[in-house]
Amino acid sequence: MEKLHAALNVQVANWSVLYTKLHNYHWFVKGPFFFTLHEKFEELYNEAADVVDEVAEKLLANGGTPIATMKEFLNVATIEEENGKLNANDMVSSLLADYKKLQAELKALAELADDEDNDSINDLAVGLVAKLDLHIWMLTSYLGE
């Protein structure tokens, strides 16, 4: 169970960093797609906040302790925060890379949960993978790739 707890805390950290990064993008996006991206980034940071809560509660329900400070998030996260100096397309590209990384980690988490016969954590991870499938497709389409 210790490996599952650690993997869940990586997700708590990543989605917390992502929440802040998306706020950064929401505030600093400029250009002809401002209105579209400003609104989309808000939708995505609200989703990230919900995911943080869901993952942390799943961790607590399974006897773990979620990390809960910015310092811990930055130390544990596998994605990086942003400084607000990217152009709109680079923001989308960075977010796409983050989502792909999260998706790979969530697939590994689902496998680990399956190996440990923990259906509820497996379901959580698989559900998030499905959500990311859609985001990855949309962001890739936005970039014209």
N, C-alpha and C positions, 0 to 999 in steps of 0.2 A: 504493500500500500504506500510505502514511502516514495517509490518512484512515481506513482500516480499523483501524490500530493505535490511533489516537485514539479511535475509536468503541468499540473493545474496552476501552480504559482507562476510558471513562465507565462501562461496565458493571462493570468491576472495582470502581470507586469506589462506584457505586450499590448493588451487592449487598453490599459491605462495610459501608456505612452502614445498609443494610436489616438486615443481620445484627445490628448493635448495637441498632438500633431495636426489632427483634423481641425481643431479650433484655430490653430495657427494658420492653416490654409484658408479657413473660412474668413478670417480677419484680413489676410494679406493678399488674397487672390485679386488679380487685376486683368484687364483686357476685355476683348469682345465677348467672352463667355462668362464674364463676372456673375451675372444674375443666375445662370444655370449652375455654375460650380459653387457659388456662395450657398445656394439652397441645398445642393447635393452634399456638400461637406457638412452642413448642419444636420442633415438627415443621418449621415454616417457617424458623426460624433455622438448623436443621441443613441444610435444603435450600439456603438462601442461602450457607452455607459451602461446600457442594459446588459451587454455581454459580461462586463466586469462584475456586475452584481450577481448575475446568474452563475458564473464560474466560481466566484468567492463563496456563494451560498452552497454550491455543490461540494466545494472543498470542506466547508464546515460540516455539512451533512454526512460527510465521509470521514470525520474525525481529524481533519487537517486544520491548519491555521493559515488563512490567506495573508500574504504580505500586504501592508497597508500604508506605506510611506513612499514619497517620491524618491527618496534615496534608494530604497529597496527596489522600486520599480526599475529605476535606471541601472541598478547593479545586476538585476536578473533578466531584464528584457533582452531579446535577441534582435529587436528592431531599434532604430535610433530616433531620437527626437529631431525636430527640424528648427531652422532658424528664421524662416519667413522670407528668405531671399530668393526663392525659386520662382520661375515664371509658371503660368498656369499649366502648361503641358508637362513641365518637369514635376510639378506637384502631383499630377495624375500618374505620371510614370513612377514616381517614388511610392505612391500609394499602391499602385499595381504590384510593385515588387514586394511591398510589405504584405499584401494580401496573399501573394503566392507563397511567401515564407510561412505565414500563419497557417495557410492551408496544408502545407507539407507537415508542419508540426502537429496540427490537429489530426491528420491522418495517422501519424505515429502515436499520438495519444489514444486514438480510437483502437488501434491495434494493441497497445499496452493494456487498455481497459478490458478488451476482449480476452487477452491472455490471462488477466486476473479475475475473469468472470464478473466484471462490474458493468452490468448493462446500463445503468443510469449514466455513468460517465461516458461510456461508449456512445449512447444516444445523444448526449450533449455534443460530443466531438463531431459525430457524423452530421448532426443538424447544422453545426457551424460550418462544416466543410461545404454543405449544400448551399448555404447562404453565400459563402465566398465564391462558389462557382459562378453564381449570378453576377456578383460584383466584378469578378475578374473578366467575365465576358463583356460586361457593359463598359468597363474602363478600357479594355483592349479595343472595343469598337469605337469609343470616343477618340482614341489615338489613331484610329484608321489602320490598325495593324491586323 
